[in-house]
Structure formats: C-alpha cells, structure tokens
Amino acid sequence: YDGGIHLAVVLGMLADLEIRRGNDEQALAVLDQIGTIHEGVNPASMDHAIALIQRATLLERMGRDPEPAWQRAMGIVGQLPADSALRGEPLVERAHADLRAGRAEAALAGFEAGIASLQQHSPDSLALARGLQGEALARLQLGQLEAAQGAIQKALAIQERDVPQSATLAESLHASARIASARGKLDIARAQSCQASEILDRASLRVGGDSLAQARFRSLYATIYRDCVQAQADAQQPELAFDALERFRARGFRAALEASRFQSRPTLEAIALSHDLEEQATIRANDAALPVELRSEARRQAARISAERAALLARLSEELPAAVANDLASYRSQLPPGEALLSFAAGDRHLLAFLLTHDDLHMASVDIESTALRLEVDGLRQLLIARGAESEWQARAGQFHERLLGPFAAELEALHTLRIAPDGPLHHLPFAALWDAKRQRDLLATHQLIMADGIATATAQDTTPNRRLLAIGISQAPELPAAAATAEPGLRRGLSALPAVKAEIEALAARTGTRRLLDEEATEATVRAALSAADDVHFAVHAVLDPAHDMESALLLHPGTGMPRDDGLLTLREIIAELRIPPGLVVLSACETAQGRNLDGEGPLSFARAFGIAGATTTVASLWPVNDRATAQLMTRFYQFRDQGQAPAAALRQAMLLQAGAASLPESAASDPLRGVGALAPRTRPDSQHHPYYWASFQIWQAR
C-alpha cells in the first residue's frame, strides 16, 4: 500500500468520473497514471488488468490502437487458474472488442469461454447476460440464427428480471430485433426496436457499468432509435416514424444535459439518481441469497421508486419541455400557418425526410447511403469554400434541392418559413444555397430558414430591439498568455490580426445597451463576469478547432493572467460545463463555429451546440472559414435589421440577401484574413459577394 495502491483506487474513481463526463483525454491520462502505479507495485494483479481493459476500451472509442493494452491485460488474465472466478468478465469484454472489430469467429470463441466461467461462478448474473448478448450478436454475424435467438432470449430473461427499464435491456432488445429481422420476422423486429427506443426514453444513460457508464448519447443508442424510425417508415406508418424521430432528438438533448450540468437541473439529477436506486433495489429483489422478507421489501421499494420517477418526468416536461417528446397533435399546434418543420433521419441505406405543417405530415425516402451522402455534402462545401464557378456549385446544390425538397415541392409553395432538423452529414449542408434549377433561385430567396434540433424549438423568437448586448472582439493577432505553460500555444500559432473586427465591435458599441469588450478588455475573466448582465452576446474572434482534443477547441480571447479560467482560451469544455448563458441570442462571428466532431444523436460537437447547452436559445454560427471584411459587413446589416424589431432569423435572412446582391469587394479584401484559419493562402483576385461563400456559411440555430 505504501507503493501507491490507495492512490490508484482514488485515481480509478477519477477516471470513471472523467469517462462519464466524456472527457476522454483526461480519463486516458489518469488511466496512464494508474498503469504506472501498478507496473511498479504489482504488475500481474487483476486490478492492473481491469485498468488496462478500461484503457483499451477508451482508446478504441477515441479511434486509437487498443491492441497493446488488450494484449497486456489478457496476458495477466491468462495467468489465472483455469477455474478462477475472475476470468469470466475479462474474457467477455475482450470478445466484445473482437466483435466490434468484425472478428466474429474469435469473438464467439471468447464469449463461449467467458460464459462457461460465468455460468460456473455467477449464474443468472448481469455479467452472464452481457456475455449471452454478445454471443447472440456473434452468431448473427456468422449466420447461426437459431442459436443466436436462443442466446438472446436467455440474456433478455435475466435483464427483464434485474434491470427492466435500463439501457442495458434496450441494447439486448435491439439485438433481438436484428436477429428477428434476419429471420424474416419483420413485425417482431419492428416491435422490439421501438420497445427498445421507448425504454431509452425513460432510462438514464449515465448508469449500468461498462459501456453504458457514458453520459454521452452514444452511437449505439442513436442506431436503436433510427432502426425504429426506419421500421415504422417501412411499414408505411409516417406518424409513428416521426414520433420515434422526435423522441430520439428529445432524448439526445436530455443526454447532453445529463453530461453537462446536473447542478442546474435538480429534477434531472433526481431522475438519474432514481435509476440508480431502482436498479439496486431490483437486483436485491432478485438475489436468491437474501431472505424472502428482504427481497419482498426491495421489490416494493423498486415499485415506489418507479412511481416517483414518473412524477419526476412529468415535472421535467413542465420545467424543460424540450427534454420530453410530445404527441403529433401538440407538435402541429406549435406551427403557425406558413411554417413547417423539415426533419431528416439519415440511415445506412436511406435518408428519410418528414415535412410537418400545421395541418399535415408528409414523408419521403431518398435512396442514398450515409457514406455517399457525406461525400456529396463535403463536395458541395469544398466547392463553395473554393469559390467555384457558378455553373458548378449550382449544379451540385441543385441536386440537393431536388432530392431533399423535390418530394415536397407543392407544399413548399405555401410556406415562408422552414425549421430544418438535420441529421448526420446534413448538419454540414448550407441549406440557404440549395439551388432551385427550375426557378433559378436559391432556397434563401423564398424561405426563412431556422436550423433546429426538432419541433420542440418551434417557439417565437424575441423581436425586442436594443436588447442588452455584450460585444466581444479581438482584432489584434493572438498573443501568448503571461503564464504560457498553462495554455496551449499551438492553438494560437499562425493566426493573424482581424482588422475588420474593430470596426464591427465599434459599430455595435454605438447601439443602445451595448457593452464593448475589445482586445485587451476581452479577457476570459472579464467575459465570464459580464455574461450575467447581458441579454445577447456577440463574439468576433478567431475560433480554432482542435481535431485531436475536441473539447479543447476554443474561442480565442485576450490571454489575461494566463491562469486557468483566464488564459484566453474559452474552450468547448468550459462553455458546456462552466458558463451559464442567459436565454437569448449568441452570435459567433468566427470560423466554423457550427462545425465539430459529429456525435451521433446530437450532431456536431460545435460552439453553436455548446452555447445551446449552456443556455442560449438562439445561436448564429458558421459552416466554413469566413472572410474578415465580408463578415463584418454581414453582421452590421444583421444588427441594423434587429434594431428595426426583426427577429434573429428574419434579420439574418435580410442581411444575407443584401450580401448576396452586394457589389464586388474592394481589391484589398482579396488578402483579408479568415477568422480562425491562420495559414490559408489569400485570394489573388477580387470576388463578388454574390457568391454563396460570402453569405451561405452562417446559419441560425434555435436550441431545444
């Protein structure tokens, strides 16, 4: 113990916490510390093996090579006696890793060995159920359908008894649905897929051990919902399919809150705690080693907790309507005549599109695989960023217009506003630039566009002029903080000054109710302190995406003291976990603030999403690197329309339309810097702002 075992135990708790928060890099660093301790004290211990397995699983999720950690861990497990009770669970976890890697035969062998050990030492346990679920999926991949069906039924029997309303059970139901589909029993598959999604509506995604101990809305859960949506669509049940899609989005939003700010949502915290308590009570109720009276009391306790949680969910729906899905009639009532929700579900083989109006619901299926869709969206974006020829970008944008909007052409004629809920690659599509080849006009010319997480965002936007605005700008080249060791200088490297920002912020400062924080005034500490007194917030700064460490992507402010919370790097992590943004508008006049690593079920992990989670009701953000001077012009126009009493979406549309019709930029603007991109080559010729590059990047997002 003097060698650090106590410290390793405490660090293990910290690693679990960081994993629950989704802080992968921090968790990995802690696990490395644990490994160093074990290597020095007891390298062949099972505690060391468990830490290595946790590290391997984390590395796999991060897209890095987990094999060295797996090999070291299984080497330790292999030294245990053949009849050791400690062998079963590590063998099952390794088999799951093989299964995820597509090694079905190796996985099946591992599951069989692990299950044999668990049946001997832990019969009817949840660990055994996890092994049986894995065996079923391995046999499904190998085409052994009857054996797969038998294994999954055994897993379900244990989980329905011990954890009847858990994400663990939802996983097994989804596996059973896949097996039923492969056996041609489509009605059973549809029922089980949707039953699994309904369980996820109520389950906490924080708990359950193993992979379920993640606060993030992981891709597995997104797949469960999407399979339900697709199954209902295949059965020609558009209302049920749309309902499942909206439940999916509401659950994703709730998962994001679960991962970020329990302390500001007591009801949400109470719901998560009730899941923990009910699961513990249910396990006690089914523990044959306990006396009958204790098991009966545990069963009554579980029932009480379940009833109390129903009341908590009802309270949550009042406090935070976006976290709980509604019925279709309620959705329709939120849409006034002339407005519609255009909602998408991107599956592996098809893209489903729904158009919900005040009076009706329409559904269409687009035959395109997810990989092809991603490549086509990226192709259009790159063409616009490169200021491609008009004929080229219009041809590509026209294909998207025909595919995505063509099925609803007649209905769109009667609409003036579209709330667009994208999915998958469509989060990165500039909808404003979609080209109607028949009428020779873009979508922005005919419709006001609001990007949304779903129908729960269909609320009226604030039209009050001269709201209290906090205008934050950095026009100078980014500086290193005084305490450079506490910051990441690489994020500031190669970034130039943004001279147009000064004029942009000065223009905003002339408005009634605006507080200006420019250059040296805009330290992170000052910004944090000023947020509570603002109705709306405007950032005109460099934004830098860190592809290796997603949560460390940052808005660059003045470095201030260089100490934590005042180092000039306002990171995604800090925005989500620490900032409390008053309900209102946040404008991100910077590069790629709507971009980020895609979290299936939540969309991009972007600055726009971070500010939405932190409390902003509306966010203006960009899809690609934006020109300094053109952006300043666009923002000046945007606030002019805001001061005339227009809502943010209407003001942005009018500003973009003016920008699209503007004259050519001055010759000197060709070498203007881009906000957040340091080393791109400048333009060598003047450009007309008619090109979508200059105006289609910005979108308005309304948070749930």
N, C-alpha and C positions, 0 to 999 in steps of 0.2 A: 504493500500500500504506500510505502514511502516513495516508491518509484513513480507515482502519479496515477494510480488506478482510480482514486477518488476524483481527480481532475478529469479523467477520461469519462467517468459517469456523468459529471456535470456538463462536459462538452457534448456528450451524446444528447442530452436534453436540449442544448442549444442548437445542435444540428437538426433535431426534429422540428424545433420551432422555425428555423430558417427555411426548412423544406416546406412546412405548412404555409409559410408566407410567400413561397415561390421565389425566395432569394437563393437561387441555385449556386451562384459563385461563392457567396458567404458560407453556405452549407458545405460546399466542397472544401473550402479552406479549413473549416472546423473538423471535417472528417479526416483531412490530412494530418491535423494535429493529433487526433485520436490514434491514427495509424502509427505515428511516430512514437507515441507513448507505449503502445502495445508491442511494437518491434523491440523496444528497449527493455520491457518488463517481462512479457510472456507472449512471444510471437506465435506460439502454437495454440493459443486459447480460443475458445468459441466466441468470446467477446470480440476478439480481433476479427474472426471470420465474419461475424454479423456486421461489424463496421465496414468491412471490405465489400460485403454484399450490398449494403446500403450505398456505398461509394460507386460500385459498378452500375447499380440501377440509376443513380443520379447522372453518371457520365453518359449512359445510354440516352437518357432523356435530353441531355444537352447536346447530343449529336457527336459525342467524342467516343474514343475507343474504350470500351469497358473490359475487354478481354484480359489484360494483365491483372486487374482487380479480381475478376472471376476466377482466374487460374490460381491465384494465391489463396483465395477463400476456399475453393473446393479442394485444394491441396491440404488445408487444415482439416476440413470435414472428412476427407478420405483417410485420415489417420485415426479417426474414431473407431471403436469396436463396431463390428457389423450389426450388433443388436442394440446399439446406443439409441436412446430416445431422442438424442439431439440431431440425428441425421435427417429426419423426415422433411422438416420445413426448408432447410437449405437446398435439398435436392429438388423440391418443388419449385423454389424460386429460380434456380438455375434452369429448370425445364421451361419455365415461363419465358425466360430470356431467350432460350433456343427457339421457342415458338414465335416470339416477336421477330426473330431474325430469319424466319422462314425455314428453320431446320426441324421439320415436323417429326421425322423419324427419331432424331436424337432427343427431341422434347418428349415424345411418347415413352421412350426408354427411361428418361429421368422421372417422369410422372409415375410410372409403374413402380420404380424403386422407392420413391418418396411416399407414395400411397401405401405400399406394403409396410413401411416403417410406421406410418401414422395409424394405420389400422391396428397395429400391434400395441402401440403406446397411447394413442389419442383417438380411440374410435368415436365416431359421431361428432367430431370437433369441427370448428370452423376452418381450421387448418386443413383438415381432410377434405372438406367441401371445396376449398380453393384448389387442391390437387385434382379432385374429380372434375371440376370445371375445366381446368387445363387439359386433362386427359380427353375430355369431350371435344374440345377445340382442335387438339392434335389429330384425333381420329376423324374429325370433319375434314381437315385438310387432306388426309390420306384416303378419303372416300369411304371410311368404315362407318357408315351412317347409323346402323342399328346399335353398334357398340357405343357410338357417340351419344345416342339417345339414352341408353342405359346409364351411362356415367353422369350425364347432366341431370337426370331425374334423381339420382342419389344426392347430388350436390344441392339441388333445389329442396329436397326433403329436409336436409339439415338447416339450410338458411331460412326457409319459411318458418321453421320452428324457433330458431335462435335470434334471427335478425330480420323480422318480417317486413320492415319498412326501411330497409337500408339500401345504399348504393351498391353494396356487395350483392344483394339479391337481384337488383336491377341488372347487374353485369351477367349473372347466370341466366336470367330470363331472356336477355338479349342473345346469349349463346344458344339457348334452346330454340329461340325464334330462327336463328340462322340454320340450325340443324333441321327444323321443320320445313323451312323453305327449300333446302336441298333435297328433302324427301318428297317435295311436291305438295305439302300441306300448307297452302298459302294463307288460308283463313286462320289457322292456328298461329302461323308466323306473324301475321298482322296483329292478332290479339295480344300475343306475347310481347312484341316490340312496343306496342302502345302501352301495355301494362307496365313495362319497364320504364318508359318515359314518365308515366304518371307517378310511379314510386320516386323517381328523381325529383319531381316537383316538390315532394314533401321531405325528401332525405337531405341530411346535411352532408356536404361534400368535404367537410373538414375531417371526418372521423372514419374509423373502420380499419386502421392499420394498413401496412404495405402501401400499395399504390393509391389507395383511397385516402391516405392521410395527406392529401393535397388540397389547398384551398382553391386552387385554380380550377376552372371548368375545363377539365382535360378533354382531349380529342375523343376518347372512348365514349364519354357521355354525349358529346355532340353527335357521334355516329348513332347512338341509340335513338336520339330524337329524330335525326334525319331519316333513319330507316322507318320510323313510324310515319313520318310525313310522306315518304315515298310509297309506303304500303297503302296508305289511305288514298293517295293520288291514283295508284294503280287500280284501286277498287272503285275509282270514279266517285270518291267522297271528298269533294273540294272543301266543304266546310270543316270536316274532321281533320283534313290535312292542314288547313290554315290554322285551326285551333292548336294542333300539335306544334306548328312552327312558332306561334306566338308564345306558347308555354316554354319552348326551347329558349327564346330570347329573354323572357322574364327570368328564367332560372339562371341563365348566364349572367344577367345583371346582378342577381342576388349572390351568385358565387363570387363575383368581383367585389361586392361589398363585404362578403364573409372574409375575403382575403385581405381587406384593406383597413376597415375602420369599425370594428365591433364597438369600440369605446363610445362612438357617437350614435350607435343604434342599439339601445338596451333590449328592445324586443327581438332584434335579430340575434343578439347574443343569447337571450333566453331560449330561443328556438334551438340554436345549436347545442346548448347545454342539455336541453330536454332530450335530444337524440342520444347524447352520451349516457344519460341516466336511464333512459328506456332500454337501451341496448344492454347495459349492465344488469338491469333487473330481469330482462328476458333470458339472459344467459344463466342467471341464478335460478330462474324458474324451471329451467330445463337441465339443471345439474343433478344427476341421479345420486351424487354423493351427499347431497344435502337432505335433512329431514323433510318430511312431507309438509309440515306446517310452515317451514321457511320457504319452501318452493311455492306454496299457495300464496303466502304474503307477497312474495316477489312478483307473482303473476298479477295480483291485484294492484301492486304498485306500478307495474308497466302499463296497465289499463288506465290508471289515473293520469299518468304522465302523458299518454297518447291523447286523452281527452283534453288535458290542459294545453297541449301543443295546438290542437285545433283552434282553441280560443286565441292563442298567440298568433297563429297565421291569420285569423280574422282581423286581429288588431293591426298586424303588419300591413294588410291590404288597405287599411284606412290611413296609416302613417305614411306608407310608401307604395302607392298603387302600382308603380312600375315593376315591383318585385313579385307581383302575383298576377297571373293571366286572368282575363275576363272572358265572358261568353261573346259570341259573334254579334248579338244584338247590341251589347254595350260598346263593342268596337265601332259598329256602324254609327251609333249615336254621337260619337266623338268627331265624326267627319261631316262638316257642313257641305251643302251642295257646291259643286265646283272643285272640291278637293278629293283626293284619293290617296290610298296607300298602295305603292307598288313594292311588293315584298318578294324576295328571292330565297330559294333554298338550293344550294349547289351540292349535288350528289356526285358520286364517282362517275356515273354514266349519263345522267340527265341534269338539266337545270330546270327547276320548277319556278314559275312566275305566277304571282297572285295579284290581281287588281281589285282592291276593296273600295267601294264607293258607299255613299250614304244609303243607297238602295239595293246594291247587288254585290256579288262576289264572282269573279271570273278567274279561271285557272288555265294555264298553258304549260306545255312541256317542251323544252328546247333540247334537241338531241345533240349534246356536246359533252365530252368528257372533261373532268375537272382539270386535268393537265393541259389539254388543248385550250381550255378557257383561260387559264393562267398565262399561257404563252401569247394568246391573242391580245389580252389586256395589256400585257407588258409591251408587246409590239406597238400598240397604239400610243402608249405613254412615251416610249422612246422616240417615236416619230414626232410627237408634239414637242418633246424636250429639245429635239434637234432642229426645230422649226422647219419640218419637212414641207415639201411643196403642197400647195392647196389640193391638187388633184389626188395626191397620195393619202393625206390624212382624211380627206372627205370620203374616199373610197372605204377606208378601214372603219371610220366612225359610222359610215352608212350601213355597213354590215351589222354592227352592234345595234343600231337603231331598228333595223328590220327584224333582227332576231328577238330583241328584248321588248320592243314596243309594238312591233307589227301585229302580234295577235290581239292587241287592244286598240287598234287604230281608230275604230269607230267610237269607242268610249272616250278616248283621249280628246276628241274634238270638243267635247262638252266640259272639259276640265281646264282650270287655270293654275292649279297647284298640285304638285306631286310630292308626297312624302315617300322617300325611297329608302327601303330597308335592304341593304345589300347583304351578300353572304360570300364567303370565300374570296376569290380573286376580284369580285365586283367591288370590294371595298376600295380598290385602287383605280377604278374606272372613272374618268372625268365625264360624268353624265351630261354636264352642260354642253359639251362639244359634240354629242351624238348628232349625226347629220341625217336629216330627212331628205333623201335624194329626190323624191317626187316633188316636194315643195321648195327645195333648195334653201333650207334654213336649218339652223341648229335647234336643239331642244330648248335652250335658254330663251330663244326668241318667242316661244309660245307658252312656256310654263315656268312658274316659280318653283324652284327645287329646294327641298329640305331633306337632308340626309338624316336618317333616324334609325334607332335600334328596334323599332316596331311601333305598333299602333299606340302603345302607352305614351308615346311622346306627342300625340296629336293634341297639344294644348295651345291656347292662344299665346302669341309672342307679345312681349312688352313693347308698346308704342310710345311710352313716355319720353319726350325729348329732354335733353340736357340732364341725363342721369349722372350721378357722381362717377366720374371716370378716373381710374388710375392709369396714367400713360407712362409706360416704361420703355426706355430706348437706350441702346448702346451704339453710338455712331463711330466710336474710336476702335482701332484694332484691338482685339482681345489681349489683355495683359495676364501675366502670371501673378498669382497672389503673393503676398509677402511671405507667407508660410507655405512655400511651394511644395514642400514634402507632403502636405495634407491634401493636395489636389492632383488632378490628372492633367499634366501639361499637354499630353498628346491631343486632347480634345480641342485645344486652342491653336495647335500648330497649323500654319498655312492659311489662317483666316485673315482677311483684310478688313480695313475700315469700311463702314457703311455710311457714306456722307449724306445720302438722302434721308437717313433716319432722323437726323437733327431737324430738318425741315418738317418731317412728318410729325414728330413729337411737339415741335413748337406750334404747328397748326392746331393740334389737339389741345394744347395748353391754353389757346385763346378761347376755347369753349367754356361756357359757364359750368362750374362744378368740377373742372378737371384739375387733378393734382399731377404735376410733372415730376418724373424721376429720370434724369438724363445723365448718361455717362457716370461720372464719379458719384452722383447722387443715387444711382441704381445699384446699390449693394444688395446682396441677398438678404441681409438682416433688415435693411430698410424696407425692402419689398414685403417681406413677411409681416412686418409690423403694420404696414399700410393697408394690407388687403381687407381687414375687417371694416374699414371705413369707406370702402368703395362699393358701388352697385355693379359696375362693369370694369373690366381690366383689359388693357391693350399692351401687348409685348411686341416691340420692333427690335429684334435682336438676332444674333446668329443662333440657329438650332442645330445641334450636332447629334447624329445617330451613332451609337456605339454598337456595331454589329456583334462584337464578342461578348458584351455585357449589356443586355437590353435595358435593364433598369438603371444603368448609369448614363444613358443618353440624357443630354442636358440642354437647357436654355442657358446661354452664356450671359451673365450679368457682370458687374464690376466686382473684382475679387475681394474687396473689403479687407478684413483682417486675415483672410486665408484660413481661418479656423473652421471646423465643421459647422454647418448651417450659415456660414458667411464666407464661403470660398468662391462665390461667383458661379458655381455650377448648380443650377436648380434642376435636379435630376428627376426622372420619372418616379423613382422610389420615393423621393421627398415629397413630390406633388401628391402622390396617392396616399402615402402613409402619414404625412405631417400637415399638409395645408388644409385649411377649411375655407373654401371659396364661397362667398355669399351667393345665393341664387341669382343668376344674371348672365351677362354676356362676357365671354373671354375671347379676344381676338388675338390670334397667333400670327403676326405679320412676319413670318420667317419661313425657312425652307423645310419642306417635307414634314410639317407638323401633323399631318394626317397619316403618316407612314409609320411603320414599325413591324416587328416580327408578328406574324399572324398567330393569334391564339384561337384555335378552333372553338367556335361557340361564343366568342367575344369580339372577334375582329382584330385589327391591328393593335398592338400594344403601343399606341401613339400618344403624343402630347394631347391631342384632342380628347382621346378616351380618358387619359389621366385626369384632366381637368373636369371632365364629366363626373368621374367617380368622386373627385374632391368636392363637388357641389355645384359647379357651373351648370346652368340649364341650357345654355346655347354656346356653341364654340365655332369660330371661324378658323379654318386650318387649310393647309396647302398640301397638294399631292406630289409636287416636284420642286426643285430649286427655283427660286423666284428672283427676277431681276430687281435690283435695289430701287432704281428710279421709278420704274413702272409700278412697282408695288406701292410706293409712297403715293403716287397719283391715285391708284385704285382706292387706297384707304382714305385719302382726303375726300374723295367723292362719296365713299360709303358713309362717312360720318356727316357729310352735308345732308344726305337723304335721311339719316337717323334724326338729325336736328329738325327736320321738317315733319317729324312724327311718324315716319315709316318704321315698321317692324324690321328686325335684323334681316330676315330672309328677303323681304321686298327691297330693302336698301342695298343689299349686296347684289341683287339681280340688276337693279338700275345702274349701279356703279360698273358692273361687268359689261352691261350693254353699251354704256358710254365708252368704256375702254376698248371694246371691240370695234367701235366706229371711230376711234381716235386717229389722228394723223400719225405719221411716222415719228419715231423717237429721234431726238437730236443725234447727230453723228457721234457726239461724245458719249452717248449712252451705250454705244457698242461695247465699251470696255467696262461697263458697270459691274461691280462685284455681285455675287449671288449670296443670299443670306443663309449661311451655313455651309457653303462649299468653298473651300479655300484654294484649290489648285486647278480649277477648271480653266480652260483656255478662253479668253474673251472673244466676243463676237468681232468679226472683221468687217461687217457691213451694217448699215442701219436697217432696222426692221420695222415693219408696220405692226402696230399693236392690234390690228385686226386679227392677227394670228392667235389661235387659242392658247398658245404658250403663255401669253401675257395675261389672260384673264380666266381661263378654264381651270387653273390649278386650285383656286380657292373654292371651298365648299362650306356650307353652313350645316353644322351638326347639332341636332337637338337631343340632349341626353334624356334617358328614361326618367 
